[in-house]
Amino acid sequence: MLAICAAIVAFVVVTAVDGGGSGGGHRQADAGTPFAAYYARAPHVLSSKAVYSLPTTPRLPSYPELVSSRFEAPIAQYRAYAAAQLGALEQQLPVLRAALEANDRASAQAAWRSAYTTYLRLGAVYLVGPVAALNQQIDGTAGGLEGGVSNPRFSGLHRIEYGLWSGAAPRSLLDTERRLEAAVRRLHGLVPHVTILPLEYATRAHEILEDAQRDLLSGADVPWSGEGPLATYAGLEATEEVIATLKPLLVGDEGVLRSVKAELALLRSRMDAIAAAHGGRLPANAALTQAQAEQLDGALGGALEALSEVPGRLEVEIPPHVTPIPSGDVRIDP
């Protein structure tokens, strides 16, 4: 029976396109007139149809269609921002090197925190090709490496983190730090020319904090320092920058923009309050109270929910309209 009904519906559509209809007539539907009607009767041979007309244009989305060229300015702005962050990192790394040379663990840990959070503010730079290779040298973890932390390929910021929080002599990390400086310089030269596709950039507005929730607040990427909240704050700043560049493209859908800005502001407020409760600095993951962890998780969840609306507002997809098989008398209206 379902196959028969489907065939009848298909016939209704084809007949309308070809100009036929019930009784051979075809007329333009006026206001309130259905495009077609199907009347189910038993036995089935008594069922009937009536076709008047079909819409000639698809329904348009409520937001304007975007062309890829409109992303050029936001992406260029973000490239400049990312290059500035790398410039700042190049200024910070000599401070880290000096602390390591002095064998001063506390100062080296403080310098590492500054360098790490600055690097994480590059959140929207997609890691492909040479950029991906440099990122592995700068921010790669021991995960997936044979031998883990003993693998020679484990280097960069997390190799220094491991040494500083596991009792290694700070001076023993100097070679790693020098290689880190060289990798950052090379990356600084590449970032102004890195390719970021529009869809990737629109999606990254949500992914930065999603990555922070999965990799940082869980402690997966910072198992020794535990600096997940501090690193998440850097991700929040990167996200705010992305949204700021995308603001002109979100004009016309102020509801989404207003929601995103409100949720990001709430997340920042929650994190500032947590820092204030810990003497002005965000604590490590393990130092969060249960209430603080719940507040942070709730605010981050709200931000992620709001940000999830952004990619869909920056592209146009008109889904095909599929007419369901009628189960009884039905009018197909404009």
Protein Blocks (a to p, Z undefined) as FASTA:
>chain_A
ZZmmmmmmmmmmmmmmnopaehhiacdddehiafbdcdddddfklpccddfbdcfbdcdd
fbdcddfklmmmmmmmmmmmmmmmmmmmmmmmmmmmmmmmnopaklmmmmmmmmmmmmmm
mmmmccehjllmmmmmmmpcfehpahijmlmklgcjllmmmmmmnopafklmmmmmmmmm
mmmmmmmmmmmmpccdfklmmmmmmmmmmmmmmmmmnommmmmnopmmmmmmmmmmmmmm
mmmmmmmmmgoilmlmmmmmmmmmmmmmmmmmmmmmnoopacdfklpcfklmmmmmmmmm
mmmmmmmmmmmmmcccdddddddddfbdcdddZZ
